[in-house]
Amino acid sequence: MSTGETSHPYRPGELALSAEEMRVAGRHAVDLVVQRLCTVADGPPHAVAGPAALAALLDEPLPEEGGDLTGLLDHLAQDVLPLGIRFDHPRCFAFVPTTGNYPAVLADLLSTAHLSVPGAWLVGSGPTRVELTALNWLKELLGLPGHWGGLFVSGGSVANLTALAAARDHHLAGDLTGARLYCSTQAHPSVARAAHLLGLGRDQLTALEPDAGQRLDPRALAARIDADLTDGLRPLAVVATVGTTGTGAVDPVTDLARLCRRHGLWLHVDGAHGAAYALSERGHHLRDALAHADSLTFDPHKWLFQPYETGCVLVRDPELLRATFRMARHHLDTGYLHPAEARHDEVNFDDLGPQQSRGLRALKVWLSLKTFGAAAFRRAVDHGLHLSDHAAARITAHPDLDLTSAPGLGILTFRCRPPGCPADPSAVDRLQQSVSDAVRATGRALLLTTRVHGRTVLRMCTINPATTTADIDAALELVVRAGRALNGAG
């Protein structure tokens, strides 16, 4: 008998459960979800186990026979899935925390059960129409013109890659010789990854030092573009960031758009986090700036509180996406996909991006907006801004704390400087990391570090709608206590 060959033929129903078994396990799964969502604040915002412990827990031979589904769900919910950062914990201020929401959980359940694939209209016309509607809603929320188009993707990394692939094909016509892509050193690392995947060498991505506000400086960029043109190089595109991951800085999009128009360059705006600022009353002005872009990255799994993976790429001219991705597919199409070709006013999303088989990510956004309404999301964005303002005021007023960057789109940075703090900058840097570690060890809050102007600082992202000002105050008190204990100040 060859390896993998079974001793008996497949029996119909072996890969299925009875209706009652499905109901029992399903009810139990929903109970686990509800318990998780209702008790997230009861535990620490971060839990971790070492590689050896997790290997002992999960490494096992391939199971030849099945087990009890309900028991397996308990095992995952109790022993495995809680190990990591709990991004929806109200005192998790690390990275860009998100809460998800219950309607989105159910959306994933339904779309998975229906094997929904919004790739080709023939394959999933209903799912495709849901995605088109959700895209229209996002455009309305962000103030983008109706002729813009795009698609949902896994997140900001693939969104940046998708948009820049269209920019490359539109401007370079397959010849990458001398091409140059520009951003600031504060841009997300996915920009460099996209440049690499698109065939640009390391020297073809120009990352400029930011200005004092951590923004891409249009004057410095203009000088670099002029110098590159003089050297016979071929400027391609500029990536502007709306909401840098370090400080929440917003590049001057309107000025950069003017510069790009002057030189015929593509302007891509990476608004993975910060584009949601346009939903708020104080961020309404951003809508005009976003409309100047040629393409935009937006992650609903950040400030629209969706589960991962829910990213989005939007472009001024969606036909440029089709020119890149549909053309590439048809070089190798032997006729297998011909029956699924779009006809008349049908839309095939697999013509617009890198995936053929796609999950219905849009359903999470659709069901969340239908359940809660757009106004609730706008208020939640405003709440996150209010929390960062509150944190900045408390930091500014406390003698042990120094604000190192003003609140930017729900993100701020600061340093802990307890009495007797050493003057040596490197020692102060080490203290910030030690304070972060000490606060995390309490299990009561999670703040990590970043670097601003070359120095290590503590960083808070306050966008969780479940977070309160009391949570902010408690976290800052933990920072102060840790700093004084580590510095021997009592």
Secondary structure, 3 states (H helix, E strand, C coil): CCCCCCCCCCCCCCCCCCHHHHHHHHHHHHHHHHHHHHCHHHCCCEECCCHHHHHHHHCCCCCCCCCCHHHHHHHHHHHHCCCEECCCCCCECCCCCCCCCHHHHHHHHHHHHCCCCCCCCCCCHHHHHHHHHHHHHHHHHHCCCCCCEEEEECCHHHHHHHHHHHHHHHHHCCCCCCEEEEEECCCCHHHHHHHHHCCCCHHHEEEECCCCCCCCCHHHHHHHHHHHHHCCCEEEEEEEEECCCCCCCECCHHHHHHHHHHHCCEEEEECCCHHHHHHCCCCCCHHHHHCCCCEEEECHHHHCCCCCCCEEEEECCHHHHHHHHHHHHHCCCCCCCHHHCCCCCCCCHHHCCCCCCCCCCHHHHHHHHHHHCHHHHHHHHHHHHHHHHHHHHHHHHCCCEEEEEEEECCEEEEEECCCCCCCCHHHHHHHHHHHHHHHHHHCCCECEEEEECCEEEEEEECCCCCCCHHHHHHHHHHHHHHHHHHCCCC
